[in-house]
Amino acid sequence: MDATQLAAPGTMVGFGNHFSTEAVEGALPQDQNSPQKPAHGLYAEQLSGSAFTAPRAVNRRTWFYRIRPSVRRIAGLTEIKAGMIRTAPCREEAGVPIGPKRWGPMPLPAVPTDFLDGLATVATCGDAGTQMGMAAHTYAANRSMAKRHLCNADGEMLIVPQLGGLRVATECGVLDILPGEIVLVPRGMVFRVDLLDENARGYVCENYGQNFILPERGLIGANGLADERHFLAPVAAYEDDEVPCELVFKAGGRLHAVAIDHSPLDVVAWHGNLTPFKYDLSLFSPVGSVAFAHPDPSIFTVLTAPSDTPGMANIDFVIFPERWMVAEHTFRPPWYHRNIMSEFMGLITGVYDAKPGGFVPGGMSLHNSFMPHGPDAEAFEAASNADLKPDKQSSTMAFMFETRFPMALTAFSSDPALLDAHYEACWMGLERNFPRQG
């Protein structure tokens, strides 16, 4: 199958399940993983996303049956500039900010720029070398990667489009995603991002820690939140292209590139449970208060990357989707709060109820550990005096990368030309209402 005959994306379902898929009949062995001579002259190769001895429930690996083994592609690696990509630890450029930060949408590029060149790091935390923490990136692109590919050994990449659709071609196959959907590419998997529209912009969470998984539902029970069946993995779709390509490796925060004479996406068949997937955020089934009081935002967790501390995630991916607000005698937007967790937030579409002004689609904000934040003065006044009838939060989708570590800015995100210099002013209208005594 050549590059123009890729299989239809998203035709396998599940999350963490074991899949078997082949693009050529008989390419997938039925009796063992690494037969002496795989069919069609293919090479057997395993990609392990966890330690060999990890418990079965969290063990992740996939067997590839490919035209050429990956070892053919490592000769001649040469370091290249990382551009605006940064990897934790990275505090020497700007450090951990004191105070809340907010940015408008990143400008679209004026010169030809692909996903990799358009990737810019906003904030980092932890240490990729010790597999803790994360990086929050933004991307803006106006051309496809085409014959260029990326393999990230530092972390898995959760891509959240805000403007323009993407075609993510991986060793496992192809996934098309639009704004309102997400795609996760496992650590160490080769992939390419092509554009479905003229321009593309969005966000990326680079997870250095344990793999993203679905959160436990606890007392919610068997239903609600994100359902396993809505996570779509690709079918096998290989590229038999013998044309010059570039393969870029990211490891230890450094980029190395090598020129190869064929596409690295040459997997004809595969089976396993380490797979990219896509998910439509509109399929998330939110839960909430149906009487009074305000539950914690953890009820909106789509994916979680656990840490060694029970109950405290390395990263939570949280969304604020369309939903009904029905609580009585309750201040409905997020209350004023200070958290042990740091919150990097973005807006895909619509209006976020706690920030009706200033926080626009494509924008971002960062509130680090124990930094107070909450509704602006306009939202507070409106919510305090609203007629508390059932209200539909419509045409909105905000998200949050929440982490246990304080996040440091980069030189890129510290640029005064990008920062909202007046962000703190949104709270200045919150005047004293308590009467003076005596």
C-alpha positions as CSV (number, residue, x, y, z in Angstrom):
1,M,0.0,0.0,0.0
2,D,1.5,3.4,-0.9
3,A,1.1,6.7,0.8
4,T,-2.1,7.6,-1.1
5,Q,-3.9,4.4,-0.1
6,L,-3.9,4.8,3.7
7,A,-6.6,2.8,5.5
8,A,-9.6,4.6,6.9
9,P,-8.7,6.1,10.2
10,G,-10.3,5.3,13.5
11,T,-11.9,1.9,12.7
12,M,-10.7,0.1,15.9
13,V,-12.1,0.9,19.3
14,G,-11.0,0.5,22.9
15,F,-8.5,1.8,25.4
16,G,-5.5,-0.3,26.6
17,N,-6.9,-3.3,24.8
18,H,-4.9,-5.7,22.7
19,F,-5.4,-5.1,19.0
20,S,-4.4,-7.2,15.9
21,T,-4.4,-5.6,12.5
22,E,-2.8,-6.2,9.1
23,A,-2.7,-4.3,5.9
24,V,-1.7,-7.4,3.9
25,E,-3.4,-10.7,4.4
26,G,-1.2,-13.2,6.2
27,A,1.3,-10.6,7.4
28,L,0.4,-11.0,11.1
29,P,1.7,-14.2,12.7
30,Q,-0.9,-16.3,14.4
31,D,1.2,-18.7,16.5
32,Q,4.0,-16.6,18.0
33,N,5.4,-13.0,18.1
34,S,8.7,-13.5,16.4
35,P,8.7,-16.5,14.1
36,Q,12.0,-17.5,12.5
37,K,10.9,-16.1,9.2
38,P,7.9,-13.7,9.3
39,A,5.6,-13.8,6.3
40,H,6.3,-11.6,3.2
41,G,10.0,-11.1,4.2
42,L,9.0,-8.7,7.0
43,Y,11.0,-8.0,10.1
44,A,9.6,-8.5,13.6
45,E,10.2,-5.7,16.1
46,Q,8.8,-4.9,19.5
47,L,8.1,-1.4,20.9
48,S,7.9,-1.5,24.7
49,G,6.2,1.4,26.5
50,S,6.7,0.1,30.0
51,A,9.2,-2.0,31.9
52,F,9.2,-5.7,30.8
53,T,8.1,-6.6,34.4
54,A,5.4,-4.0,34.8
55,P,2.1,-5.5,36.1
56,R,-0.1,-6.8,33.4
57,A,-2.7,-4.1,33.9
58,V,-0.2,-1.4,33.0
59,N,2.2,-3.3,30.7
60,R,2.3,-1.7,27.3
61,R,4.0,-3.1,24.2
62,T,3.3,-3.7,20.5
63,W,4.8,-6.0,18.0
64,F,5.5,-4.5,14.6
65,Y,6.0,-6.5,11.3
66,R,7.8,-4.0,9.1
67,I,9.6,-3.8,5.8
68,R,12.9,-2.6,7.3
69,P,13.9,-2.8,11.0
70,S,14.4,0.5,12.8
71,V,18.1,-0.1,13.4
72,R,18.6,0.8,9.7
73,R,17.8,4.4,10.6
74,I,20.3,5.4,13.3
75,A,23.5,5.8,11.3
76,G,24.5,9.4,10.8
77,L,22.4,11.1,13.5
78,T,23.4,14.7,13.7
79,E,22.2,17.2,16.3
80,I,20.0,20.0,15.0
81,K,18.7,23.2,16.7
82,A,15.7,22.6,18.9
83,G,14.1,25.9,17.9
84,M,11.6,27.0,20.5
85,I,11.2,23.5,22.0
86,R,12.4,23.1,25.6
87,T,12.6,20.1,28.0
88,A,12.5,20.0,31.8
89,P,14.5,20.8,33.8
90,C,14.4,24.2,32.2
91,R,14.5,27.1,34.7
92,E,17.5,29.0,33.5
93,E,15.5,31.0,30.9
94,A,12.8,32.5,33.0
95,G,12.1,30.4,36.2
96,V,8.9,29.8,38.0
97,P,6.7,32.8,37.7
98,I,5.3,34.7,40.7
99,G,1.8,35.6,39.8
100,P,-0.8,34.4,37.3
101,K,0.1,34.5,33.6
102,R,-2.1,34.7,30.5
103,W,-1.4,34.7,26.8
104,G,-3.5,35.4,23.7
105,P,-3.6,33.0,20.7
106,M,-0.2,32.4,19.2
107,P,0.2,34.2,15.8
108,L,0.0,32.1,12.7
109,P,3.3,31.8,10.9
110,A,4.1,34.1,8.0
111,V,6.6,31.7,6.5
112,P,6.3,28.0,5.6
113,T,6.2,26.2,9.0
114,D,5.4,22.6,9.8
115,F,4.2,21.1,13.1
116,L,7.7,20.4,14.4
117,D,9.1,23.8,13.5
118,G,5.9,25.5,14.8
119,L,6.2,23.8,18.2
120,A,7.0,26.3,21.0
121,T,7.3,25.4,24.7
122,V,5.3,27.6,27.1
123,A,6.1,26.0,30.4
124,T,7.9,22.9,31.9
125,C,8.1,21.1,35.2
126,G,9.9,18.1,36.7
127,D,12.7,16.3,34.9
128,A,12.3,14.3,31.7
129,G,15.4,12.3,32.7
130,T,13.7,11.0,35.8
131,Q,10.4,10.6,34.0
132,M,8.5,13.1,36.1
133,G,6.6,16.2,35.1
134,M,5.6,17.6,31.8
135,A,5.9,20.3,29.2
136,A,3.1,22.5,27.9
137,H,3.6,23.5,24.3
138,T,1.7,25.4,21.7
139,Y,1.9,24.9,17.9
140,A,1.1,27.0,14.9
141,A,1.7,25.6,11.4
142,N,0.8,26.3,7.7
143,R,2.3,23.3,6.0
144,S,2.5,19.5,6.4
145,M,5.6,17.7,7.6
146,A,5.4,15.7,4.4
147,K,8.6,13.6,4.3
148,R,9.6,14.6,7.8
149,H,9.0,12.4,10.9
150,L,9.5,12.7,14.7
151,C,10.3,10.1,17.4
152,N,10.1,11.5,20.9
153,A,11.9,9.5,23.6
154,D,11.2,12.0,26.3
155,G,7.5,11.6,26.6
156,E,4.1,10.8,25.1
157,M,2.4,13.7,23.3
158,L,-1.2,14.6,23.8
159,I,-2.2,16.9,20.9
160,V,-5.2,19.2,21.3
161,P,-6.1,21.1,18.1
162,Q,-7.8,24.5,18.4
163,L,-7.7,25.6,14.8
164,G,-7.5,23.4,11.7
165,G,-7.6,19.6,11.3
166,L,-4.6,17.3,11.4
167,R,-3.7,14.0,9.9
168,V,-1.4,12.1,12.3
169,A,0.3,9.3,10.5
170,T,2.1,6.8,12.8
171,E,3.8,3.5,12.7
172,C,0.4,1.9,13.7
173,G,-1.6,3.8,11.0
174,V,-3.4,7.1,10.4
175,L,-5.7,9.2,12.6
176,D,-7.5,12.4,11.4
177,I,-8.5,14.8,14.1
178,L,-10.4,18.1,14.2
179,P,-10.7,20.8,16.8
180,G,-12.7,19.3,19.6
181,E,-10.8,16.0,19.3
182,I,-7.5,14.9,20.8
183,V,-4.8,12.4,19.7
184,L,-2.2,10.7,21.9
185,V,1.1,9.5,20.4
186,P,3.0,7.1,22.6
187,R,6.6,7.8,23.7
188,G,9.1,6.4,21.3
189,M,6.6,6.0,18.3
190,V,7.5,7.5,15.0
191,F,4.9,9.8,13.6
192,R,4.2,12.7,11.2
193,V,1.7,15.5,11.3
194,D,0.1,16.7,8.1
195,L,-2.5,19.5,7.8
196,L,-6.0,19.0,6.6
197,D,-6.6,22.8,6.4
198,E,-4.5,25.8,5.4
199,N,-3.5,26.7,8.9
200,A,-3.4,24.8,12.2
201,R,-2.9,25.9,15.8
202,G,-3.3,24.1,19.1
203,Y,-1.7,22.7,22.3
204,V,0.5,19.8,23.2
205,C,1.0,18.2,26.6
206,E,4.3,16.2,26.7
207,N,4.0,13.7,29.5
208,Y,7.4,12.6,30.9
209,G,5.8,10.3,33.5
210,Q,3.6,7.2,33.6
211,N,1.3,6.7,30.6
212,F,-2.0,8.4,30.5
213,I,-4.8,6.1,31.5
214,L,-8.6,6.5,32.2
215,P,-9.3,7.7,35.8
216,E,-11.1,5.4,38.2
217,R,-14.8,6.3,38.6
218,G,-15.1,5.5,42.2
219,L,-18.5,6.2,43.6
220,I,-19.7,7.4,40.2
221,G,-20.0,3.7,39.3
222,A,-19.8,1.9,35.9
223,N,-20.9,4.8,33.7
224,G,-20.1,8.4,33.0
225,L,-17.0,10.4,32.1
226,A,-15.0,9.0,29.2
227,D,-15.9,5.5,27.9
228,E,-13.3,3.1,26.7
229,R,-15.2,2.3,23.5
230,H,-14.9,5.9,22.3
231,F,-11.1,5.8,22.0
232,L,-10.2,4.9,18.5
233,A,-6.9,3.3,17.4
234,P,-5.8,3.1,13.8
235,V,-5.7,0.1,11.5
236,A,-2.4,-1.0,10.0
237,A,-1.5,1.2,7.0
238,Y,2.1,1.2,5.7
239,E,4.0,3.5,3.4
240,D,6.3,1.7,0.9
241,D,7.9,4.9,-0.3
242,E,11.6,4.8,-1.4
243,V,12.1,8.5,-1.4
244,P,14.4,10.8,0.7
245,C,12.9,11.3,4.2
246,E,14.1,12.9,7.4
247,L,13.7,11.3,10.8
248,V,14.1,13.5,13.9
249,F,14.8,12.0,17.4
250,K,14.0,13.9,20.6
251,A,15.9,12.6,23.6
252,G,17.1,14.4,26.7
253,G,15.7,17.6,25.3
254,R,18.0,17.5,22.3
255,L,17.0,17.0,18.7
256,H,19.0,14.8,16.3
257,A,18.2,14.2,12.6
258,V,19.1,11.6,10.1
259,A,18.4,11.4,6.3
260,I,17.0,8.1,5.2
261,D,16.0,6.8,1.8
262,H,12.5,5.5,2.7
263,S,9.5,6.2,4.8
264,P,9.9,5.0,8.4
265,L,6.1,4.3,8.5
266,D,6.5,0.9,6.9
267,V,4.7,-1.3,9.4
268,V,2.6,-3.8,7.4
269,A,0.9,-5.4,10.5
270,W,1.0,-5.1,14.3
271,H,-0.6,-6.3,17.4
272,G,-0.4,-5.1,21.0
273,N,-1.7,-2.5,23.4
274,L,0.8,0.4,23.0
275,T,-1.1,2.4,20.3
276,P,-1.9,5.9,19.4
277,F,-5.6,6.8,19.8
278,K,-8.0,9.6,19.1
279,Y,-11.0,10.7,21.2
280,D,-13.9,13.1,20.5
281,L,-14.2,15.3,23.6
282,S,-18.0,15.8,22.8
283,L,-18.5,12.2,23.8
284,F,-17.4,12.9,27.4
285,S,-20.3,12.4,29.7
286,P,-20.1,15.0,32.5
287,V,-21.4,14.6,36.0
288,G,-22.2,17.3,38.5
289,S,-24.3,18.6,41.3
290,V,-28.1,18.3,40.8
291,A,-29.1,20.0,44.1
292,F,-26.6,22.4,45.6
293,A,-22.8,22.9,46.3
294,H,-19.9,22.9,43.9
295,P,-18.0,19.6,43.2
296,D,-14.3,19.7,42.5
297,P,-13.2,20.0,38.9
298,S,-11.7,16.5,39.1
299,I,-15.1,15.2,38.0
300,F,-14.1,16.4,34.5
301,T,-11.0,14.4,34.2
302,V,-10.7,12.7,30.8
303,L,-7.2,11.1,31.3
304,T,-4.7,10.9,34.2
305,A,-1.0,10.1,34.3
306,P,-0.5,8.7,37.8
307,S,2.5,9.4,40.1
308,D,4.0,7.3,42.8
309,T,1.8,9.2,45.3
310,P,-1.7,7.7,45.4
311,G,-4.3,10.3,44.6
312,M,-1.9,12.9,43.3
313,A,-1.4,12.7,39.5
314,N,1.7,13.6,37.6
315,I,-0.8,15.1,35.1
316,D,-4.6,15.3,34.8
317,F,-6.2,16.2,31.5
318,V,-9.4,17.9,32.5
319,I,-12.1,19.5,30.2
320,F,-15.0,21.9,30.7
321,P,-17.5,20.9,28.0
322,E,-21.1,21.8,27.2
323,R,-23.2,20.9,30.2
324,W,-26.3,21.9,32.2
325,M,-25.8,23.9,35.4
326,V,-28.7,23.3,37.8
327,A,-27.4,23.7,41.3
328,E,-29.5,25.8,43.6
329,H,-28.3,28.4,46.2
330,T,-24.8,27.9,44.8
331,F,-22.2,30.1,43.2
332,R,-21.9,28.1,39.9
333,P,-18.6,29.2,38.3
334,P,-15.4,27.9,39.8
335,W,-14.9,29.5,43.2
336,Y,-11.8,31.4,44.3
337,H,-9.2,28.9,45.1
338,R,-5.5,28.0,45.7
339,N,-4.4,24.5,44.8
340,I,-1.4,22.3,45.5
341,M,-1.7,21.4,41.8
342,S,-0.6,23.8,39.0
343,E,-3.0,24.6,36.3
344,F,-2.2,25.3,32.6
345,M,-5.4,26.1,30.8
346,G,-6.5,26.6,27.2
347,L,-9.7,27.4,25.4
348,I,-10.6,25.5,22.2
349,T,-13.9,27.2,21.5
350,G,-16.6,29.4,23.0
351,V,-16.5,31.3,26.3
352,Y,-15.2,30.0,29.7
353,D,-17.7,30.9,32.4
354,A,-15.2,32.2,34.9
355,K,-13.5,34.5,32.4
356,P,-16.1,35.9,29.9
357,G,-13.6,38.6,28.8
358,G,-9.9,38.4,27.9
359,F,-9.7,34.6,27.7
360,V,-10.3,33.7,24.1
361,P,-10.0,30.6,21.9
362,G,-6.4,29.8,21.3
363,G,-5.4,31.6,24.5
364,M,-3.7,30.1,27.5
365,S,-3.2,30.8,31.2
366,L,-1.0,29.4,34.0
367,H,-1.7,29.5,37.7
368,N,1.0,27.7,39.6
369,S,0.8,25.9,42.9
370,F,-1.0,27.9,45.6
371,M,-1.4,31.0,43.4
372,P,-4.9,32.3,44.1
373,H,-7.2,32.6,41.1
374,G,-10.9,32.4,40.1
375,P,-13.7,34.3,38.4
376,D,-13.0,37.8,37.2
377,A,-15.1,40.7,38.6
378,E,-17.6,40.5,35.8
379,A,-18.2,36.8,36.2
380,F,-18.4,37.1,40.0
381,E,-21.0,39.9,39.8
382,A,-23.1,38.0,37.2
383,A,-23.0,34.7,39.0
384,S,-23.8,36.3,42.4
385,N,-27.0,37.8,41.2
386,A,-28.1,35.3,38.6
387,D,-31.6,33.9,38.6
388,L,-30.6,30.2,39.3
389,K,-32.7,28.5,36.8
390,P,-31.3,25.5,34.8
391,D,-28.7,27.0,32.4
392,K,-27.0,25.3,29.5
393,Q,-23.3,26.1,29.0
394,S,-23.3,25.8,25.2
395,S,-20.7,25.9,22.5
396,T,-17.8,25.8,24.8
397,M,-14.8,23.6,25.4
398,A,-12.0,24.6,27.7
399,F,-9.3,22.2,29.1
400,M,-6.6,22.0,31.7
401,F,-3.3,20.3,32.0
402,E,-3.0,20.0,35.8
403,T,0.2,18.8,37.4
404,R,1.6,18.3,40.9
405,F,4.8,20.4,40.0
406,P,5.2,24.1,39.7
407,M,5.8,25.1,36.1
408,A,8.6,27.3,34.8
409,L,8.2,29.6,31.9
410,T,10.5,29.7,28.9
411,A,12.1,32.6,27.1
412,F,9.5,32.3,24.4
413,S,6.5,32.5,26.8
414,S,8.1,35.3,28.8
415,D,8.2,37.6,25.8
416,P,6.2,40.8,26.9
417,A,4.8,40.9,23.4
418,L,3.0,37.6,24.0
419,L,2.0,38.0,27.6
420,D,-1.3,39.7,28.7
421,A,0.2,42.5,30.7
422,H,-3.2,43.4,32.2
423,Y,-4.3,40.0,33.3
424,E,-4.4,40.8,37.1
425,A,-6.6,43.8,36.4
426,C,-9.6,41.4,35.8
427,W,-9.8,41.0,39.6
428,M,-9.3,44.7,40.6
429,G,-13.0,45.4,40.5
430,L,-13.7,43.0,43.4
431,E,-14.4,45.6,46.1
432,R,-15.0,45.2,49.8
433,N,-18.6,44.4,50.6
434,F,-18.3,43.6,54.3
435,P,-19.5,46.5,56.4
436,R,-17.1,48.1,58.8
437,Q,-17.9,47.3,62.4
438,G,-18.1,50.0,65.0
